[in-house]
């Protein structure tokens, strides 16, 4: 019986060792409006997600924390941030790129 118990405990060890780390947040522009379909990715991985219609995102990875995330969207400057632990990033503001600023100024 003791051997069976030990074997059961050992069989669950891989499940506890493989955890997914998650961050979530919201991407907005300089006016505070949500940015739809912005791309959020962990640098040098294939872990990627996009913002929803309201600018919210959730990114999961098996990679341990100390992530460098990159946020990209057409019309905005690419932003990079370091993430040291899971949870909410809060609101992240993307700045307009030069082309978008010209359009907004009407030139």
Secondary structure as GFF3:
##gff-version 3
##sequence-region A 1 107
A	DSSP	alpha_helix	2	17	.	.	.	ID=ss1
A	DSSP	beta_strand	21	28	.	.	.	ID=ss2
A	DSSP	beta_strand	39	42	.	.	.	ID=ss3
A	DSSP	beta_strand	48	50	.	.	.	ID=ss4
A	DSSP	beta_strand	56	61	.	.	.	ID=ss5
A	DSSP	beta_strand	67	72	.	.	.	ID=ss6
A	DSSP	beta_strand	79	83	.	.	.	ID=ss7
A	DSSP	beta_strand	87	93	.	.	.	ID=ss8
A	DSSP	alpha_helix	98	105	.	.	.	ID=ss9
###
